[in-house]
Amino acid sequence: MIPGSVLHAWSLLLAVVGAIGSERVAVPVVYEAGHFYATPETRDGGRLRLIVDTGGAGGGGRYVINEAAARRLGLEIGSCGSGADFSDVVRTIDYRKGQSLPASTHPLCDAVALVSKTYGLDMGDDGVLGAGYLPSHIWTFDYPVERLWVEPPAWRPGKGSHRATLGFQRNDHGGLASGFPRIRVDVDGQPLDLLLDTGATAKPTPDGARLSGASAVHGIGVTSYVTTSVLDRWHRQHPDWRGVADGDALLDGFSARLIEVPDITVADWKLGPVWFTERPDTAYHDFMGQWMDRPIEGSLGANVFGHFVMTLDYPARTAWFACARGCRSAGDR
């Protein structure tokens, strides 16, 4: 999730998984300081830059591009729906062979993308592969080698991978009402429900960058988020945990604190220390909470995922984590 961008409350009627053959498919990407950006190329040489954000917008099996990008690439903008459900869409994008994005099966209005006036403009992006699009497939985020893969429907986890159950808001028929995944981690011996958020973005201040050691490109990196109320509780209970009073400047008018948690447990892997960035309670209790299956207290981001090869098996409502560096089985001493 990228605070500062306009998250549109698209209807999240999600497409089912499409058959993409028996082999994994590489998605064209660039990798910058923990973020994956899909960079598909059109036949006439145009290119998109779409952040791959499990906490980002979308709907009906479609990703989001902004109007400026659509105009730049000469894409035809049409309409979908009516009244409160009306949206601008792009129905087709003619990608170069080997440079395309995997298609959803039966997307709403037979469109590949929703068109937004503003999404991504504040970060220099053309849009997002978000929660309305990603659940159509199985995705492997290979952070150690900076590659992104779409796995075949018959994909199975490799030896040594640990499983985590993902929670999703369901509709009356048991399908997904929302594509935002919830993951449970353990901090200080207590369970903590968070949004699994590959797009959780940091803009560290000089003090924040110096003390956390976080990498950044053009001042932008990755982090994990925690609500003010939980951060305050951690401070009260653990005054020895390191913190930064003014550590992140991503949100205008909000001087975010940082706190360093000695270790966390995710999918029975223990790692740490991990820095969390403060976010207002309302960002998760109210705003994101309306699309989650239960209350959450922040986001788990790529400062944690960077330790793993992470596969998100949306059809099975499951994430798999294979440790690459800096983690150990939680049962090990």
N, C-alpha and C positions, 0 to 999 in steps of 0.2 A: 504494500500500500504506500502511495506517495502522498503524504500530506502536502497541501498547497494546490494540488490538482483538483479539478472538479470531478467528483465521482457521480456519475449519472445513475439514477435508480432504474436501470433498464429491467424489464421483465426477464427473469432468468429461466425461461423455458429451455432446458438444455437438450442438445442433440445426443443421440446414442453413439456408441463407438462405431466408427467406420472401419471396414477391413482395409488395412494398408499393406497387405502382403505378409510374408513370413519373416522378413528381415527388418532389422532396425534401420531407421532413416535419420541421417544427420540433418539437423536444422541449421541453415546458415546463420551464424551469430558472430558478434564481437563480444568480448568479455572485458569489463572495466570495473576494477576495484570491487568485485563481488557481484556485479549486476550482469545478467545476460541480456543482450539486445539482439532480437531477430532482425536480420538484414536481407530479406528476400529481394531479388532483382527482377524487374520486368523485362520483357523481350526487347524493349527499346532502350534499355540501359538505365532506367530509373531505379532507385533503391529506397526502401523504407527502413526506418529505424524504430523498432517497436520493443519497448521494455517487456520482458517476460515476468509477469507479476501475478502470482497466485492471489494476491489481495487487490487486484485491479479490476476495472469495470469490463462490461460486455454483456451479452445476452443472446439466448437462442442459438448457441453454437457459433456466434460471430465474434470476431475481435473488433477493436476500435481503432479507427484512424481519425486524425483531425482534418478539418476541411482544407486547411492550407496544404497538407500533404496530398490530398485527393486532387486539388487543383494543380499542384506542381507536376503530378504524374499524368494529368489529363484524364483522370478517371470520371466515368459518368456517374453522377449522383442521382439516385432515384428516391422513392418514398415507400414506406412500409407502414401499414396500419392506418388508424384514424383517431381523431380525438386525443385523449390522454395517452393512447398507445402509439401515437404517430412518431416515427423516427426517420431520419435520412439514412440511406444505406448505399453501399456499393455492391452490386450483384456479382461482378466478375472483375478479376485482375489477371491480366495475361502475363504470368511469370515465365521467366527463362527456365528451361529444363534443368532440374537439379538445384534450382534456387527458389522453389515455391514453398508455401506453407501447407501442412496437411489439411485436407478438407474435412469439415464436419458432415455428417450424414443428415440430410433433410433440415438444413438451417432455416429459420423463419424467413419467409419471403424469398427463399432461394438466394440469400445475400451472403457474401463472405465477410462483410464488415459493416458495423455501424459507423456513422459519421458524426463527429462531435465538433462543435465550434472551437473548443479550447483544450481538450485533453492532451497533455504532454507538452504544450507550448512553453510553459514556465520552466521546463527542464530540458528543452531543446530536442524533444522526441516527437515522432510522428504518430504515436499512439501506443497501444498496449495489447499484448496477448494476455488476457485476464481471466477472471473467474467465470465469465460467460462462454469462453471458448476452450480453455484448457481441459475441462472435464470430458471432452470428446475423445481423449486419447490417454495413453500411458506415456509419461515423460521421465527421462533420466537426465538429471542435472549432474554432470560429471565435473565437479568443481576443481579437482586436482589438475585435470588436463584441459579445462575450460571449454568443454564440448556439451552440446545439448542434443539429445536423441529422442525420437518418437519410437516407442517399442511396438512390436506386433501384438495383436490381441492375445496370442498364446504365450506371451512373456512370462518367465518365472524367475524369482530372485536367485542370485548366486549364493554359494556357500559363504557363510560369515556375515550375511546381511541380517540386520535386526529389524523386526516389524513394529510399526506403530499404527494403531487404529486412528482413522480420521473421522471426525464428526461433521456432518452436513445437515443443514436444515432440509427437512423433507416436506413433500407436498402430500395431499390426501391419498395419493395412490402409491406412496412409498418411494417415489422418484425424488430427484433433487429439486428442491425449490430454490436453492442458492448453491453456487459453486465455490463458496468460501470455506476452506478446510480449517477445522479446529484440531489442534494437537495438544496433548497433555504432557507436560514435562514436570520434573521434580526440582524444586529449589529449596534449599535449607530444610530438607525432609518433608516438605509440603507440596502437594500437587498444585499445579498452576496451569489453567487453560488459556491457550494463546491462539491467535490466528497464525497459521503457517503462511509466511509472508516473504516470498522471494524478492519482493520489491521494497522491503522496508529500508528507507533511505536515510542516510546521515549527511549532515553538513556541519562537520565539526568546527568549533571555534579554535583559535590557536591553542588555548589551554586544553580543550578536549582532544585535539589531535596529538598534542605532546604527551599527555598522560595516558591516553588509551592506546596510542601507537597505531591507530587505525589508518589504513591506506585510503587514498582518495584520488580521483581523476577530476581535474577542474573543480576541486573542492567538494566533490560528491563521493560518498562511499556507502557502506552498508552498516546496519546495526540491528539490534533487537529493541523493542519498545516495551515499556511497562507503565501502568497507570500511576498517577500521582499518589493515590491512596496506598498502593502496594509499595512504592518506593519509600514513602514516609514510614511505613511499618518496618521495612528492612532497615532504615536508618535508626529507628528507635531500638530495634532488637539487636542490631549489630553496628554500633558506632565505630568499630574498627574497620568496617568495609570502606574501601577507598571511594571517593566521590569527586565530582567536578561541579561547582556551583553554576557555572555558565558554560556548558559543554557543547551545545548544539544550537545552530541558528537557522534550521530549516523552516520552522514556522514563524511567520512574521508576527511580532509582538509577543512571542512566547519564548522566554529564556529557559531552555530545557536543561535540567540537571542530568548528570550521568552517575551511575553507580556500578561498581565492579562486584559481581557475585563470584565467590571463590570457585564454585563448580555447579554444574547443572547435570541432570540426567535426562536424556532423550532416547527413546527406543532402547532402553537398557544399556546405553552407552553413557559413560561419565566423562565430562570434559570441563575444562575451565583453566583460568578464570574467564568470565564472560561479562562484557559491558552491556548495560541496558540504558536506553535513552528515555527520559520522561515524556509522557504524553498525557494530556488532560483526561480525567475519568470519562468525560462525556464523549470523547472520541471512540471509546470502546463500549462503555455501558449503554450509550444511547445510539450513536451513529452506526458503528459496525454491528452492534448488538442486534439490530433489526434483521440482519441476514445470517445470524449464527444459530446453531441448534441449542446452545446454552451460553450463559454469560462468559465473557473472556476478559482478561486483564492486560492485554497488550498483544505484541507480535513476536514470533520467533523468526529471526532473519538470517541473512547469509553470513554474518560473523560467526554463527554456529554451523550453518550448512557447509561452509567452506572446509570443514573437517571431513566431509563425507562425499561419497557418490550416493546421491539421493534419487530414488525412483518414486514417483507419485502415480500409483495405480488407482486412478479415479474410479473406474468401474468396480473395483474391489473395495473402495473406501479405505485404502491402506497406503502407507508410506513405508519404504524400505531404506535403511541406512547401512552402508558399508563403510567402515572407518578407514580413512586414508592417512590421517595424522592426528596426533594429540588427543586421542581418546582411548578408553579402555572399557572392557565389559564391566557393568556396574557391580557384578558379583565378585570381581577380582579384588584382591587386597594388595 
